[in-house]
Amino acid sequence: MTNSSLRDDFAKPPSFEHLEQADYLSLDQQQLYYVLHPTGLPLRARVLLAGPFASERPHRYITWVRWARYLASHGFEVMRFDYRGVGESTGRFEDFGFCTWSNDLRHCADWFQQRSPATPLIIHGLGMGALLGESLFAQGIANVLLTWLPPKTAREMLYDQLKIKMANNFILPASERKTRDQFVADLERGETVEVEGHNWTPDLWSESKKFGLAENSIINPHVKTKQISLDGKLDALAVHTLGGVGPNPMRSAGGGPSMRLVNPDLTACFEVTCGQLKHALIALGGN
Amino acid sequence: MRKALQLDILGYRLFGTLHDSSAIAQPRAVRRTGVLLLSFGQQPRSWVGDLGSSIADRLDARGYPTFRFDMPGLGDSPGEIPVYLEELWRDILLGIHEAPLHALCEELAHRYSLKGLVVGGFCGGAVTALYSVNARSPLMLGLVMLEPEMALVRTNTPLVRASHAPLTVDAYQESSELVRKRFISLASWSRLLSGKADYKFWLKLWYGLLDYGARKLKTFGSLKKVLPEETNLRMLNSWLLARRLRIPTLVVSVGSPNRSKYYRAYGLEPGVAEIKSRLQWVEIPNTTHAMLTGGAKDAVAENIERWLSDTFPLTSAGIS
């Protein structure tokens, strides 16, 4: 079964995949990887996608890219990027943290907006990207902020990600099995903890205390730009795919052995979110 | 230094990354040996835990231009893929990426004036890498396979119909481990004695054991090695071809009793080098299939670096 077989072919939006371009931006002697998804339609707005935390990135990648393509086929120019020390961007993960990744997002926002400053800018964050996006939005960067599955705080997100470490260690000798709180204690003692191939440093853990929705949501009163913040509504299938949460909603009772989803048809969720963005742009006085 | 690449190959637009600090896009007079790394299954080309990009950085630092590419529909490369993971894996294991890989190798060798390529991959990517020997191209200089998958994946589609498939090697190992755990578990015994046992589990296990026994009996006395039902024969043929052609090969796998049993079930000898056919097999202990925990991320890269510099040594001018 392929995704295309589920879709309504005669209502298929145009594809601009052939226009996609990948390249690097320079930042503090590192290379910041980005992919640009131009649109062939009249430009509604620019959407800067702020991706999730390093250990979630590979598992959300396919859906994240498909969302970028969906937006491009509906009149939005999209930019997505990798934080320094992660994925295609250069640098060692352990040398960076939430502050540098926030700077990466700022750098990309500036570069993206320079392409035509009059066009509205939307920041869309997933997971950790939502926290970083909110921080930037509070400084008056971007006209619209859209968030998907934001954690309450960066610390809560890290604590949640430690479950991957526990799962991996389960098959290792018993001496290496620890609880999440024991790993946290290690970090607080100044030790580095490896989680899914990335070395978490004590600095990353202590920095995570500063990043949270409540603190960042105070919008700078001196900012004159009209801004709208949207809480993206996700259905069960999208939450399962983008957050790894809950059982597979496509599994039918009494069906064959369950298979895992890699590329489910999220058109319904994409349509709703795209509609939210269009309404926000109208409210801002755009198209 | 990395460079983002987009190449049009056989009607696909493939996105990739080149690690080449010494000469990004600079034509060279002497042809070098390049390395091409493929991701496993559905993962983007940096792999889980950025293992792929970390290996590529280290090989680049050693002087080997290293490429990583997303196959069609994966990572940044456009293309259609199935809805279900198991169907995607099955397609990959049966060689859906073989043709784009051949064309990609030729394009890279031509565009970057390479002597040829050492092709590597992880899990399903290792199987795709292995299929590159089928073209018998002189550009294919060596193979690096991390945790190669020997079995076809169960799906609900007719190709390998799960409901009629016999117990696989993986499933058998999982079941026997579960039996061992249940045997020493107080809770399991109390469930059995109170009539709350998981009868479905026991029935499935007995069916699997009977099926396994019946197949063993059927081939009793035969000299021919009996392969598990789910064996990817196409992949095994490519493996034998690579051995016959004496293509320098490095296999890296998890060094655990279960994983060793898994490979032995397919007639292979994990951890044992075959000097005659130029095969090296390294086992990394105390880690998982993703090869990240327990220091495996560094160990994998070190082993590949060492094997590459022994097999394709650089000259004093930095040419391999």
HADDOCK unambig.tbl for C-alpha pairs under 7 A between the chains (distance, minus, plus):
assign (segid A and resid 1 and name CA) (segid B and resid 82 and name CA) 5.70 0.50 0.50
assign (segid A and resid 1 and name CA) (segid B and resid 83 and name CA) 6.28 0.50 0.50
assign (segid A and resid 2 and name CA) (segid B and resid 81 and name CA) 6.28 0.50 0.50
assign (segid A and resid 2 and name CA) (segid B and resid 82 and name CA) 4.28 0.50 0.50
assign (segid A and resid 2 and name CA) (segid B and resid 83 and name CA) 5.45 0.50 0.50
assign (segid A and resid 3 and name CA) (segid B and resid 82 and name CA) 6.29 0.50 0.50
assign (segid A and resid 3 and name CA) (segid B and resid 83 and name CA) 5.73 0.50 0.50
assign (segid A and resid 17 and name CA) (segid B and resid 78 and name CA) 6.70 0.50 0.50
assign (segid A and resid 22 and name CA) (segid B and resid 4 and name CA) 5.97 0.50 0.50
assign (segid A and resid 23 and name CA) (segid B and resid 4 and name CA) 5.28 0.50 0.50
assign (segid A and resid 55 and name CA) (segid B and resid 49 and name CA) 6.65 0.50 0.50
assign (segid A and resid 58 and name CA) (segid B and resid 43 and name CA) 5.75 0.50 0.50
assign (segid A and resid 58 and name CA) (segid B and resid 44 and name CA) 6.11 0.50 0.50
assign (segid A and resid 58 and name CA) (segid B and resid 48 and name CA) 6.04 0.50 0.50
assign (segid A and resid 61 and name CA) (segid B and resid 75 and name CA) 6.56 0.50 0.50
assign (segid A and resid 62 and name CA) (segid B and resid 74 and name CA) 6.73 0.50 0.50
assign (segid A and resid 62 and name CA) (segid B and resid 75 and name CA) 6.22 0.50 0.50
assign (segid A and resid 65 and name CA) (segid B and resid 76 and name CA) 6.96 0.50 0.50
assign (segid A and resid 86 and name CA) (segid B and resid 50 and name CA) 6.98 0.50 0.50
assign (segid A and resid 87 and name CA) (segid B and resid 46 and name CA) 5.44 0.50 0.50
assign (segid A and resid 87 and name CA) (segid B and resid 50 and name CA) 5.86 0.50 0.50
assign (segid A and resid 88 and name CA) (segid B and resid 46 and name CA) 6.53 0.50 0.50
assign (segid A and resid 168 and name CA) (segid B and resid 288 and name CA) 6.79 0.50 0.50
assign (segid A and resid 172 and name CA) (segid B and resid 286 and name CA) 5.97 0.50 0.50
assign (segid A and resid 172 and name CA) (segid B and resid 287 and name CA) 6.72 0.50 0.50
assign (segid A and resid 196 and name CA) (segid B and resid 49 and name CA) 5.30 0.50 0.50
assign (segid A and resid 196 and name CA) (segid B and resid 292 and name CA) 6.14 0.50 0.50
assign (segid A and resid 196 and name CA) (segid B and resid 293 and name CA) 6.78 0.50 0.50
assign (segid A and resid 197 and name CA) (segid B and resid 49 and name CA) 4.23 0.50 0.50
assign (segid A and resid 197 and name CA) (segid B and resid 50 and name CA) 6.97 0.50 0.50
assign (segid A and resid 197 and name CA) (segid B and resid 292 and name CA) 4.92 0.50 0.50
assign (segid A and resid 197 and name CA) (segid B and resid 293 and name CA) 6.60 0.50 0.50
assign (segid A and resid 197 and name CA) (segid B and resid 297 and name CA) 6.61 0.50 0.50
assign (segid A and resid 198 and name CA) (segid B and resid 49 and name CA) 6.04 0.50 0.50
assign (segid A and resid 256 and name CA) (segid B and resid 156 and name CA) 6.39 0.50 0.50
assign (segid A and resid 259 and name CA) (segid B and resid 84 and name CA) 6.21 0.50 0.50
assign (segid A and resid 259 and name CA) (segid B and resid 85 and name CA) 6.92 0.50 0.50
assign (segid A and resid 259 and name CA) (segid B and resid 86 and name CA) 6.35 0.50 0.50
assign (segid A and resid 260 and name CA) (segid B and resid 84 and name CA) 5.57 0.50 0.50
assign (segid A and resid 260 and name CA) (segid B and resid 85 and name CA) 5.39 0.50 0.50
assign (segid A and resid 260 and name CA) (segid B and resid 86 and name CA) 6.85 0.50 0.50
assign (segid A and resid 261 and name CA) (segid B and resid 83 and name CA) 5.96 0.50 0.50
assign (segid A and resid 261 and name CA) (segid B and resid 84 and name CA) 4.57 0.50 0.50
assign (segid A and resid 261 and name CA) (segid B and resid 85 and name CA) 5.59 0.50 0.50
assign (segid A and resid 262 and name CA) (segid B and resid 83 and name CA) 5.65 0.50 0.50
assign (segid A and resid 262 and name CA) (segid B and resid 84 and name CA) 5.29 0.50 0.50
assign (segid A and resid 262 and name CA) (segid B and resid 85 and name CA) 4.97 0.50 0.50
assign (segid A and resid 263 and name CA) (segid B and resid 82 and name CA) 6.46 0.50 0.50
assign (segid A and resid 263 and name CA) (segid B and resid 83 and name CA) 4.40 0.50 0.50
assign (segid A and resid 263 and name CA) (segid B and resid 84 and name CA) 6.59 0.50 0.50
assign (segid A and resid 264 and name CA) (segid B and resid 83 and name CA) 5.01 0.50 0.50
